[in-house]
Amino acid sequence: MSTTAELVIDARCGTGESPVWRADEQALYWVDIPARQLHRLCAADGAHTTWTGPEMLACIAARAGRAGEWIAGMESGLFVIAPQPDGTLATAPVATVAHERHGMRFNDGRCDRQGRFWAGSMLMDMAAARPVGRVYRYQADVNAEAALRLQLDGLIVPNGLAFSPDGRTMYLSDSHPDAQQIWTFDYDVDSGTPHNRRPFVDMKLLPGRPDGAAMDADGCYWICGNDAGLVHRFTPDGRLDRSLAVPVKKPAMCAFGGAGLDTLYVTSIRPGGDLSDQPLAGGVFALRPGVRGLPEPECSF
């Protein structure tokens, strides 16, 4: 076990998000939202590849049964994306979204254990602090026009989506400085419906705003403490179990990977201004916390 963060790649992402480990490739994928890029890092030889799309990429999940294809939450909706040899991303629309306001995009997202894709939207002008963020579920058993279904609203920056190992608990946070809350929901695995929303952690009492999250095999919830340079682990009853440091102020999202799913990868944000105290901001880091993660579900549609 090593709780010292190691630099995996000095990627210098503006907003590195949505890391996903592909066991079949032994490779880590993630996105850089403002750069509109999908990144891939091969564990065997360190080969780093990027592809650029037509809109900002925010969250991704591998598409079941279609090697090389992903579902992605972007600016105007959900798309199937596929890396091309020329460094571009081929895109095909899956479902459009009617945002509450101009200047919104998707943010955090992932699949539940049954392969339904969940994604939250946010107003990019965070200073406005408008609660116009929504959380949608995409399910495959309806036509594309009706597939993207609103589930939750009234959020500022939906984040931290995760599902317990048995799939029966859903986690969600609001990472805006005015909110900084994490909630849990009972989750109906048959209908894909969350209910019984209740407080899990009040992050205003702890260092860092709640950002992207991951679940380990023990049922504990890992979430990045943005602005504090920490990744927190909470037990299922909401107790803070440990906090691990990374050498940047803004860790954005974490994911388990590696051959044994025992490496916690952490993407990060490279803000503007003086970075002399955090030159590796925007990089990807690895921690080995002594626990294992779970395979990331693929999107079935």
Rosetta silent file (secondary structure, phi, psi, omega in degrees, C-alpha in Angstrom):
SEQUENCE: MSTTAELVIDARCGTGESPVWRADEQALYWVDIPARQLHRLCAADGAHTTWTGPEMLACIAARAGRAGEWIAGMESGLFVIAPQPDGTLATAPVATVAHERHGMRFNDGRCDRQGRFWAGSMLMDMAAARPVGRVYRYQADVNAEAALRLQLDGLIVPNGLAFSPDGRTMYLSDSHPDAQQIWTFDYDVDSGTPHNRRPFVDMKLLPGRPDGAAMDADGCYWICGNDAGLVHRFTPDGRLDRSLAVPVKKPAMCAFGGAGLDTLYVTSIRPGGDLSDQPLAGGVFALRPGVRGLPEPECSF
SCORE:     score description
SCORE:     0.000 S_00000001
   1 L     0.000  132.530  174.801    0.000    0.000    0.000 S_00000001
   2 E  -133.197  117.423  179.444    1.266    3.477   -0.904 S_00000001
   3 E   -97.381   11.053  174.421   -0.766    6.521    0.027 S_00000001
   4 E   -89.665  126.503 -177.032    1.755    8.872   -1.584 S_00000001
   5 E   -70.859  132.495  176.388    0.427   10.242   -4.852 S_00000001
   6 E  -109.841  138.618  175.355    2.540    9.450   -7.902 S_00000001
   7 E   -72.564  124.261  176.218    2.355   11.474  -11.103 S_00000001
   8 E   -88.613  -46.009  177.560    1.074    9.262  -13.907 S_00000001
   9 E  -157.580  135.774  177.257    1.190   11.892  -16.631 S_00000001
  10 L   -83.654   73.937 -171.083    1.709   15.653  -16.689 S_00000001
  11 L   -77.888  -21.580  179.752   -1.325   16.092  -18.939 S_00000001
  12 L    53.444   44.483  178.687   -1.941   19.774  -18.109 S_00000001
  13 L   -73.664  138.685  173.036   -5.672   19.399  -18.599 S_00000001
  14 L   -60.449  -49.363  173.426   -7.794   22.497  -18.148 S_00000001
  15 E  -142.750   93.176  177.303  -10.402   20.304  -16.453 S_00000001
  16 E   -78.426  123.743 -173.741   -9.442   16.640  -16.322 S_00000001
  17 E  -143.792  170.001  169.982  -12.569   14.615  -15.607 S_00000001
  18 E    52.201   53.240  174.697  -14.368   11.278  -15.934 S_00000001
  19 E   -66.982  137.208  178.640  -11.494    8.767  -15.656 S_00000001
  20 E  -137.543  125.974  177.625  -12.535    5.283  -16.772 S_00000001
  21 E   -90.254  127.281  175.430  -10.324    2.183  -16.633 S_00000001
  22 E  -103.157  105.035 -176.843  -10.693   -0.260  -19.535 S_00000001
  23 L   -64.522  -35.008 -178.109   -9.562   -3.684  -18.290 S_00000001
  24 L   -67.141  -23.393  178.516   -9.657   -5.195  -21.782 S_00000001
  25 L  -106.292  -11.051 -170.804   -7.112   -2.603  -22.952 S_00000001
  26 L    49.354   53.662 -176.732   -5.294   -2.067  -19.643 S_00000001
  27 E  -141.990  149.660  176.765   -5.689    1.611  -20.368 S_00000001
  28 E  -104.999  131.225  173.488   -7.057    4.686  -18.632 S_00000001
  29 E  -111.830  149.905  171.528   -9.361    7.076  -20.464 S_00000001
  30 E  -160.382  174.913 -178.806  -10.423   10.537  -19.318 S_00000001
  31 E  -121.944  156.040  166.480  -11.566   13.858  -20.755 S_00000001
  32 E  -115.033  107.815 -168.633  -10.379   17.443  -20.727 S_00000001
  33 L   -59.804  -59.211 -175.240  -13.634   19.379  -20.775 S_00000001
  34 L   -66.585  -26.405  179.177  -12.654   22.802  -22.187 S_00000001
  35 L   -80.615   -7.418 -179.803  -10.202   21.282  -24.678 S_00000001
  36 L    62.356   33.789 -171.766  -12.971   18.989  -26.041 S_00000001
  37 E  -115.965  144.567  167.220  -10.542   16.086  -25.792 S_00000001
  38 E  -103.648  130.483  179.899  -10.663   12.395  -24.985 S_00000001
  39 E  -110.905  149.987  172.903   -7.382   11.056  -23.548 S_00000001
  40 E  -138.315  133.065  176.551   -6.046    7.497  -23.409 S_00000001
  41 E  -125.774  119.994  179.957   -2.999    6.271  -21.500 S_00000001
  42 E   -83.358  126.878 -176.606   -1.761    2.728  -22.040 S_00000001
  43 L   -68.213  -32.817 -173.801   -0.448    1.174  -18.840 S_00000001
  44 L   -68.499  -45.418 -173.882    2.013   -1.160  -20.579 S_00000001
  45 L  -122.805    0.763  178.582    4.077    1.349  -22.525 S_00000001
  46 L    74.406   11.979  179.796    2.857    4.765  -21.362 S_00000001
  47 L   -65.047  130.066 -176.661    1.579    5.691  -24.817 S_00000001
  48 E  -117.246  125.147 -177.640   -0.632    8.772  -24.563 S_00000001
  49 E  -128.409  143.553  175.356   -3.204    9.555  -27.264 S_00000001
  50 E  -129.492  151.186  174.766   -5.765   12.331  -27.559 S_00000001
  51 E  -133.540  145.486 -175.982   -8.763   12.908  -29.803 S_00000001
  52 E  -115.114  134.796 -179.172  -10.716   16.142  -30.207 S_00000001
  53 L  -107.856  179.133 -176.660  -14.483   16.457  -30.606 S_00000001
  54 L   -83.372  -16.320  178.930  -16.838   19.208  -31.797 S_00000001
  55 L  -133.482  166.062  175.699  -18.205   20.085  -28.344 S_00000001
  56 L   -61.802  132.069  176.063  -16.924   20.085  -24.797 S_00000001
  57 L   -94.509  132.506 -178.228  -16.731   16.552  -23.417 S_00000001
  58 L  -118.256  -44.718 -177.300  -17.762   16.193  -19.789 S_00000001
  59 E  -145.735  148.096 -175.668  -18.482   12.547  -18.911 S_00000001
  60 E  -138.166  155.273  169.367  -18.054    9.209  -20.658 S_00000001
  61 E  -148.129  140.360  179.337  -18.966    5.549  -20.330 S_00000001
  62 E   -64.738  145.475  179.365  -17.927    2.697  -22.571 S_00000001
  63 E   -90.658  123.869 -177.132  -20.619    1.349  -24.862 S_00000001
  64 L   -62.924  133.470  174.884  -21.383   -2.312  -24.215 S_00000001
  65 L    76.220    3.246 -179.760  -20.679   -4.628  -27.117 S_00000001
  66 L  -130.022   87.918 -177.094  -19.132   -1.903  -29.281 S_00000001
  67 L   -57.397  132.710  177.765  -15.383   -1.848  -28.884 S_00000001
  68 L    86.113   -4.792 -179.985  -13.971    1.642  -29.203 S_00000001
  69 L  -106.965  147.263 -178.352  -17.315    3.398  -28.809 S_00000001
  70 E  -133.262  154.634  164.807  -18.392    5.549  -25.885 S_00000001
  71 E  -100.657  139.008 -174.847  -21.465    7.426  -24.764 S_00000001
  72 E  -135.604  136.761  168.399  -20.611   10.984  -23.789 S_00000001
  73 E   -88.040  121.604 -175.300  -22.398   13.865  -22.110 S_00000001
  74 L  -119.715 -139.223 -179.057  -21.385   16.973  -24.038 S_00000001
  75 L   -88.358  -49.891 -172.006  -22.895   20.445  -24.405 S_00000001
  76 L   -96.452   -2.876 -179.944  -26.089   19.876  -26.374 S_00000001
  77 E   159.634 -158.629  177.266  -26.879   16.327  -25.308 S_00000001
  78 E   -99.439  141.951 -178.795  -25.642   12.757  -25.309 S_00000001
  79 E  -135.581  151.553  162.065  -23.568   11.418  -28.178 S_00000001
  80 E   -87.074  129.485  178.339  -21.901    8.210  -29.240 S_00000001
  81 E  -121.130  149.306  179.788  -18.252    9.024  -29.811 S_00000001
  82 E  -144.779  123.215  178.584  -15.550    6.950  -31.488 S_00000001
  83 E   -62.480  140.050 -179.395  -11.838    7.825  -31.783 S_00000001
  84 L  -115.127  156.038 -178.473  -10.570    8.175  -35.349 S_00000001
  85 L   -60.805  -23.485 -177.633   -7.048    7.677  -36.776 S_00000001
  86 L   -87.470    8.827  177.536   -6.795   11.376  -37.673 S_00000001
  87 L    87.031    8.343  177.132   -7.111   12.483  -34.035 S_00000001
  88 E  -104.314  169.851  173.930  -10.771   13.465  -34.217 S_00000001
  89 E  -111.076  119.831  170.261  -13.837   11.998  -32.546 S_00000001
  90 E   -72.433  134.872 -177.246  -16.637   10.768  -34.747 S_00000001
  91 E  -128.400  142.524  174.719  -19.908   11.734  -33.052 S_00000001
  92 E  -135.589  127.703 -176.632  -23.500   10.618  -33.487 S_00000001
  93 E   -67.011  139.869  176.252  -26.330   12.176  -31.447 S_00000001
  94 E  -107.342  -46.992 -179.345  -28.166    9.911  -29.029 S_00000001
  95 E  -157.965  129.647  176.050  -30.444   12.356  -27.218 S_00000001
  96 E   -86.172  163.411 -179.604  -30.659   16.142  -27.183 S_00000001
  97 L  -130.213  139.302  174.921  -31.376   18.137  -24.032 S_00000001
  98 L   -95.158   93.249 -178.766  -33.448   21.272  -23.520 S_00000001
  99 L   -65.070  152.416  179.222  -31.271   23.151  -21.049 S_00000001
 100 L   -64.421  -34.518 -177.305  -32.908   25.512  -18.588 S_00000001
 101 L  -143.413  164.075  171.919  -30.683   28.378  -19.731 S_00000001
 102 L   -68.833  149.960  177.081  -28.127   29.311  -22.353 S_00000001
 103 L    84.510   26.973  177.635  -24.539   28.503  -21.414 S_00000001
 104 E  -110.258  160.705  174.713  -25.105   25.079  -19.875 S_00000001
 105 E  -152.402  170.152  171.256  -23.418   21.741  -20.478 S_00000001
 106 E   -75.023  159.389 -179.045  -23.299   18.282  -18.997 S_00000001
 107 E  -129.767 -109.271 -176.112  -20.905   17.690  -16.129 S_00000001
 108 E   -77.374  146.510  177.048  -20.502   14.543  -14.024 S_00000001
 109 E  -168.548  159.932  175.110  -21.961   11.225  -15.174 S_00000001
 110 E  -172.231  174.522  178.399  -21.656    7.436  -15.148 S_00000001
 111 E   -91.226  149.671  167.960  -23.689    4.237  -15.531 S_00000001
 112 L   -77.880 -179.806 -175.834  -25.627    2.479  -12.823 S_00000001
 113 L   -68.388  -15.172  179.661  -24.959   -1.231  -12.279 S_00000001
 114 L   -96.114    0.705  177.099  -27.599   -2.094  -14.888 S_00000001
 115 L    91.232   12.068  173.801  -25.971   -0.016  -17.629 S_00000001
 116 L   -83.284  136.283 -177.493  -28.267    3.042  -17.565 S_00000001
 117 E   -91.324  129.337  178.134  -26.321    6.257  -18.155 S_00000001
 118 E  -115.083  139.236  178.761  -26.772    9.086  -15.656 S_00000001
 119 E  -152.589  143.263  178.451  -25.517   12.638  -16.196 S_00000001
 120 E  -108.427  149.703  178.793  -25.986   16.014  -14.557 S_00000001
 121 E  -110.186  157.032 -178.329  -26.091   19.425  -16.234 S_00000001
 122 E  -148.925  155.911  170.840  -24.758   22.751  -14.951 S_00000001
 123 E   -82.116  126.672 -175.424  -24.564   26.432  -15.828 S_00000001
 124 L   -66.779  -25.910  175.713  -20.964   27.140  -16.813 S_00000001
 125 L   -79.982   86.536 -176.055  -21.075   30.551  -15.132 S_00000001
 126 H   -66.326  -26.531 -179.567  -20.578   29.225  -11.609 S_00000001
 127 H   -63.538  -24.256  179.313  -20.474   32.734  -10.165 S_00000001
 128 H   -69.756  -25.939  176.848  -24.171   33.085  -11.001 S_00000001
 129 L    53.322   40.642 -179.282  -24.938   30.265   -8.527 S_00000001
 130 L   -88.775  131.183 -179.354  -28.223   29.462  -10.256 S_00000001
 131 L   -81.515   59.633 -178.093  -29.938   26.205   -9.212 S_00000001
 132 L  -106.266    4.432  178.135  -30.721   25.219  -12.796 S_00000001
 133 E   -71.049  142.275 -179.226  -28.676   22.020  -12.795 S_00000001
 134 E  -130.777  157.670  175.801  -30.548   18.833  -13.538 S_00000001
 135 E  -119.183  127.915 -176.423  -29.812   15.119  -13.385 S_00000001
 136 E  -117.296  154.762  172.064  -30.995   12.904  -16.231 S_00000001
 137 E  -119.866  130.565  173.651  -31.175    9.174  -16.818 S_00000001
 138 E  -103.477  126.309  177.049  -30.769    7.686  -20.269 S_00000001
 139 L  -127.790  151.931 -166.034  -32.358    4.308  -20.744 S_00000001
 140 L   -90.744   -4.937 -172.350  -32.332    2.120  -23.780 S_00000001
 141 L   -94.652   13.802  175.963  -35.831    0.705  -23.864 S_00000001
 142 L  -131.250  167.399 -178.938  -37.460    3.815  -25.315 S_00000001
 143 L   -71.414  164.505 -170.968  -36.921    5.786  -28.488 S_00000001
 144 H   -60.965  -30.299 -178.054  -34.211    8.416  -28.626 S_00000001
 145 H   -68.090  -30.345 -176.415  -36.632   11.331  -28.267 S_00000001
 146 H  -108.256    2.605 -170.052  -37.885   10.104  -24.904 S_00000001
 147 H   -73.069  -31.122 -176.907  -34.781    8.307  -23.674 S_00000001
 148 E   -89.950  104.929 -171.300  -33.237   11.178  -21.720 S_00000001
 149 E  -112.124  127.206  178.030  -35.468   11.483  -18.677 S_00000001
 150 E   -65.249  131.015  179.520  -35.278   14.177  -16.033 S_00000001
 151 E  -116.640  -38.423 -176.993  -34.862   12.685  -12.563 S_00000001
 152 E  -143.512  147.108  176.784  -33.720   15.503  -10.259 S_00000001
 153 E  -141.387 -174.519  178.671  -33.536   19.287  -10.490 S_00000001
 154 E    78.325   17.108  178.721  -32.809   22.356   -8.369 S_00000001
 155 E  -101.238  159.329  176.754  -29.062   21.692   -8.190 S_00000001
 156 L   -94.909  -57.760  177.156  -26.255   24.119   -8.992 S_00000001
 157 L  -132.471   88.312  177.662  -23.405   21.763   -9.965 S_00000001
 158 E   -60.247  137.267 -174.697  -24.473   18.089   -9.839 S_00000001
 159 E  -157.783  178.478  168.599  -21.461   15.919   -9.143 S_00000001
 160 E    64.237   25.210  179.523  -20.205   12.830   -7.347 S_00000001
 161 E   -63.618  132.943  175.884  -22.540   10.291   -8.964 S_00000001
 162 E  -160.499  160.644  179.916  -21.835    6.757   -7.752 S_00000001
 163 E  -131.276  138.931 -179.220  -23.677    3.512   -7.013 S_00000001
 164 L   -61.688  162.840 -178.863  -23.102    1.052   -4.194 S_00000001
 165 L   -55.319  -35.806  178.399  -21.741   -2.410   -5.055 S_00000001
 166 L   -86.754   -1.729  176.919  -25.232   -3.933   -4.963 S_00000001
 167 L    78.400    2.372 -172.139  -26.605   -0.990   -6.940 S_00000001
 168 L   -96.073    0.506  174.199  -29.285   -0.195   -4.374 S_00000001
 169 E  -128.965  131.091  176.021  -27.841    3.086   -3.117 S_00000001
 170 E  -109.824  139.965  177.802  -27.146    6.116   -5.296 S_00000001
 171 E  -112.922  144.570  179.516  -24.790    8.917   -4.271 S_00000001
 172 E  -153.620  141.079  175.538  -24.929   12.488   -5.553 S_00000001
 173 E  -125.604  166.920  167.439  -23.276   15.743   -4.564 S_00000001
 174 E  -122.452  114.423 -171.125  -23.572   19.418   -5.363 S_00000001
 175 L   -90.894   -0.053 -179.283  -20.057   20.831   -5.570 S_00000001
 176 L   -64.125  144.485 -179.853  -20.909   24.516   -5.791 S_00000001
 177 L   -55.393  -26.506  178.925  -19.409   26.596   -2.917 S_00000001
 178 L   -79.236  -12.954 -175.679  -22.933   27.577   -1.846 S_00000001
 179 L  -111.981  -73.800  177.187  -24.005   23.931   -1.531 S_00000001
 180 L    53.298   51.605 -179.734  -21.163   21.465   -0.785 S_00000001
 181 E  -124.206  150.166  170.476  -23.477   18.605    0.120 S_00000001
 182 E  -122.063  135.610  178.640  -23.494   14.863   -0.559 S_00000001
 183 E  -122.416  159.455  168.056  -26.745   12.884   -0.494 S_00000001
 184 E  -120.094  155.842  178.337  -27.720    9.241   -0.727 S_00000001
 185 E  -134.888  146.633  162.947  -30.853    7.778   -2.256 S_00000001
 186 E   -72.515  138.424 -173.034  -32.485    4.381   -2.176 S_00000001
 187 E  -124.106  120.972  177.672  -32.261    3.150   -5.750 S_00000001
 188 E   -80.012  107.600 -174.693  -34.789    0.880   -7.442 S_00000001
 189 L   -70.278  -20.666  179.854  -32.599   -1.312   -9.640 S_00000001
 190 L   -79.236  -43.886 -177.684  -35.561   -2.494  -11.713 S_00000001
 191 L   -96.840  -14.415 -176.299  -36.948    0.899  -12.679 S_00000001
 192 L    70.571   37.185 -175.531  -33.778    2.954  -12.293 S_00000001
 193 E  -116.936  126.737  174.342  -35.527    5.364   -9.938 S_00000001
 194 E   -88.154  145.640  175.860  -33.958    7.079   -6.908 S_00000001
 195 E  -153.217  172.910 -179.294  -36.091    7.915   -3.873 S_00000001
 196 E    58.223   54.642  177.659  -35.775    8.687   -0.162 S_00000001
 197 E   -65.870  135.731 -178.988  -33.135   11.377   -0.603 S_00000001
 198 E  -150.846  153.793  179.620  -31.247   12.057    2.631 S_00000001
 199 E   -64.410  140.840  176.284  -28.073   13.854    3.747 S_00000001
 200 E  -112.558  -55.316  178.657  -24.891   11.798    3.669 S_00000001
 201 E  -143.590  133.824  170.997  -22.078   14.301    4.319 S_00000001
 202 E   -92.787  102.176 -174.953  -22.055   18.056    4.839 S_00000001
 203 H   -75.241   -8.568  173.864  -18.802   18.950    3.093 S_00000001
 204 H   -65.906  -18.245 -179.944  -18.867   22.502    4.450 S_00000001
 205 H   -90.469   -2.935 -174.926  -17.551   20.930    7.648 S_00000001
 206 L  -129.326  161.137 -179.848  -14.592   19.306    5.865 S_00000001
 207 L   -73.028  133.013  175.587  -11.763   20.545    3.632 S_00000001
 208 L    95.079  144.350  173.853  -12.566   20.733   -0.065 S_00000001
 209 E   -82.690  144.578 -178.570  -15.683   20.939   -2.173 S_00000001
 210 E   -72.750  122.052 -179.422  -17.193   17.565   -3.203 S_00000001
 211 E  -116.820 -133.532 -176.121  -16.301   16.789   -6.811 S_00000001
 212 E   -74.260  156.401 -169.331  -16.099   13.512   -8.757 S_00000001
 213 E  -136.574  168.347  175.341  -16.345   10.182   -6.958 S_00000001
 214 E  -148.375  159.606  179.565  -15.710    6.431   -7.098 S_00000001
 215 E  -115.763  137.177  175.589  -16.905    3.397   -5.180 S_00000001
 216 E   -99.536  172.697 -174.096  -14.658    0.669   -3.784 S_00000001
 217 L   -68.527  -17.426  177.123  -15.445   -3.010   -3.362 S_00000001
 218 L   -84.777   -1.181 -178.874  -16.040   -2.529    0.376 S_00000001
 219 L    84.987   14.447  177.503  -18.897   -0.136   -0.359 S_00000001
 220 L   -93.001  150.049 -171.515  -16.970    2.958    0.663 S_00000001
 221 E  -106.920  119.424  178.308  -17.352    6.206   -1.252 S_00000001
 222 E  -102.165  131.942 -179.923  -14.273    8.110   -2.456 S_00000001
 223 E  -141.791  139.284 -179.993  -14.714   11.751   -3.445 S_00000001
 224 E   -72.984  134.312  174.591  -12.280   14.441   -4.491 S_00000001
 225 E   -95.512   85.510 -178.050  -11.982   17.411   -2.169 S_00000001
 226 E   -62.118  141.543 -177.227  -11.600   20.158   -4.757 S_00000001
 227 L    80.452  -11.362 -178.043   -9.624   23.217   -3.581 S_00000001
 228 L  -113.645   -6.136  179.828   -8.098   21.179   -0.730 S_00000001
 229 L    65.521   34.200 -176.425   -5.837   18.763   -2.624 S_00000001
 230 E  -131.461  155.723  167.960   -7.453   15.745   -0.959 S_00000001
 231 E  -123.273  121.503 -175.649   -9.382   12.596   -1.789 S_00000001
 232 E   -99.426  144.817  172.269  -11.737   11.519    1.002 S_00000001
 233 E  -115.391  125.622  178.275  -13.035    8.024    1.759 S_00000001
 234 E  -114.938  138.705  174.600  -16.392    7.716    3.534 S_00000001
 235 L   -74.511  165.925 -178.102  -17.879    4.538    4.972 S_00000001
 236 L   -59.063  -19.779  177.608  -21.479    3.642    4.048 S_00000001
 237 L   -93.620   10.694  174.922  -22.719    5.318    7.235 S_00000001
 238 L    85.560   13.706  178.902  -21.091    8.626    6.266 S_00000001
 239 L   -87.194  134.180  176.786  -18.047    8.431    8.531 S_00000001
 240 E   -72.205  117.240 -176.341  -14.813    9.940    7.213 S_00000001
 241 E   -91.310  -40.855  178.675  -12.388    7.017    7.098 S_00000001
 242 E  -166.192  162.336  175.266   -9.310    8.723    5.631 S_00000001
 243 E  -133.878  124.847 -178.417   -8.117   11.620    3.483 S_00000001
 244 E  -110.516  139.983 -174.972   -5.262   11.194    1.007 S_00000001
 245 E   -92.795  145.369  168.886   -3.284   14.100   -0.422 S_00000001
 246 L  -122.899  154.910 -171.484   -2.439   14.864   -4.036 S_00000001
 247 L   -84.124   31.018  176.331    0.096   17.569   -5.013 S_00000001
 248 L  -139.103  157.644 -176.196   -2.468   19.868   -6.642 S_00000001
 249 L   -79.061  -27.988 -169.847   -5.264   21.985   -5.203 S_00000001
 250 L  -121.217   69.429  168.606   -8.054   20.845   -7.493 S_00000001
 251 E   -64.318  139.922 -171.196   -8.431   17.072   -7.811 S_00000001
 252 E  -109.513  -44.520 -179.075  -11.510   16.589   -9.954 S_00000001
 253 E  -157.470  153.524 -178.762  -12.508   12.917  -10.143 S_00000001
 254 E  -127.635  157.747  179.201  -11.146    9.516   -9.171 S_00000001
 255 E  -157.283  142.709  175.988  -11.473    5.975  -10.538 S_00000001
 256 E   -83.860  142.068  178.479  -10.066    2.583   -9.655 S_00000001
 257 E  -158.654 -160.084 -174.673   -7.935    0.817  -12.239 S_00000001
 258 L    86.194  167.227 -174.752   -4.808   -1.211  -12.784 S_00000001
 259 L   -58.167  -34.212  179.739   -4.563   -4.973  -13.250 S_00000001
 260 L  -105.466   12.927 -175.276   -6.010   -5.617   -9.787 S_00000001
 261 L    51.872   35.278 -177.789   -8.294   -2.573   -9.655 S_00000001
 262 L  -114.493   11.579  174.979   -6.202   -1.493   -6.696 S_00000001
 263 E  -108.906  129.606  177.507   -4.878    1.796   -8.080 S_00000001
 264 E   -99.112  109.262  177.634   -6.891    4.947   -7.504 S_00000001
 265 E   -86.855  141.553 -177.715   -6.384    7.319  -10.435 S_00000001
 266 E  -131.754  120.137  173.520   -7.111   10.999   -9.843 S_00000001
 267 E   -90.288  165.228 -175.400   -7.585   13.615  -12.566 S_00000001
 268 E  -148.691  173.492 -175.309   -7.200   17.301  -11.826 S_00000001
 269 E  -110.538  138.695  175.484   -7.824   20.878  -12.948 S_00000001
 270 L  -109.612   96.981 -178.386   -5.226   23.373  -14.163 S_00000001
 271 L   -76.107  169.889  174.162   -6.578   26.832  -13.308 S_00000001
 272 L   -77.431  174.932  176.907   -5.211   30.064  -14.668 S_00000001
 273 L    93.566 -165.037 -176.669   -2.844   32.326  -12.773 S_00000001
 274 L   -73.150  118.875 -179.236    0.313   31.606  -10.829 S_00000001
 275 L  -114.508   23.236 -177.812    0.916   27.854  -10.591 S_00000001
 276 L   -62.563  -26.345  179.343    4.364   28.002   -9.025 S_00000001
 277 L   -90.105   -6.308  177.991    3.048   26.179   -5.959 S_00000001
 278 L  -149.139   66.517 -176.668    1.341   23.453   -8.012 S_00000001
 279 L   -63.775  -19.072 -178.388    3.185   23.032  -11.328 S_00000001
 280 L   -92.670    8.347  178.425    1.592   19.606  -11.896 S_00000001
 281 L   -54.954  138.385 -176.122   -1.968   20.944  -11.869 S_00000001
 282 L    90.737   -2.132  178.923   -3.997   19.296  -14.612 S_00000001
 283 L   -84.332  175.510  175.232   -2.044   16.062  -14.293 S_00000001
 284 E  -113.485  134.329 -174.734   -3.228   12.546  -13.543 S_00000001
 285 E  -123.142  161.080  178.686   -2.070   10.912  -10.312 S_00000001
 286 E  -128.690  135.771  173.119   -2.124    7.423   -8.811 S_00000001
 287 E  -122.235  149.940  175.323   -2.659    6.314   -5.220 S_00000001
 288 E  -123.190   87.662 -168.576   -2.547    2.760   -3.896 S_00000001
 289 L   -83.783    1.261  178.568   -4.802    2.890   -0.852 S_00000001
 290 L    85.104   11.992  174.076   -4.891   -0.829   -0.059 S_00000001
 291 L  -130.164  163.993 -179.589   -8.452   -1.419   -1.252 S_00000001
 292 L  -109.650  153.693  175.876   -9.893   -2.524   -4.582 S_00000001
 293 E   -96.368 -165.257  179.945  -12.443   -0.917   -6.797 S_00000001
 294 L  -122.002  148.453  175.258  -15.219   -2.311   -8.959 S_00000001
 295 L   -59.121  137.433 -179.530  -15.358   -2.709  -12.740 S_00000001
 296 L   -75.816  125.697  179.978  -17.039    0.330  -14.269 S_00000001
 297 L   -62.310  148.156  175.463  -20.387   -0.662  -15.835 S_00000001
 298 L   -95.760  156.774 -178.327  -20.780   -0.186  -19.564 S_00000001
 299 E   -84.385  121.894 -177.393  -23.707    1.584  -21.168 S_00000001
 300 L  -103.904  108.087  175.014  -26.151   -0.874  -22.731 S_00000001
 301 L  -159.124    0.000    0.000  -28.252    0.575  -25.547 S_00000001
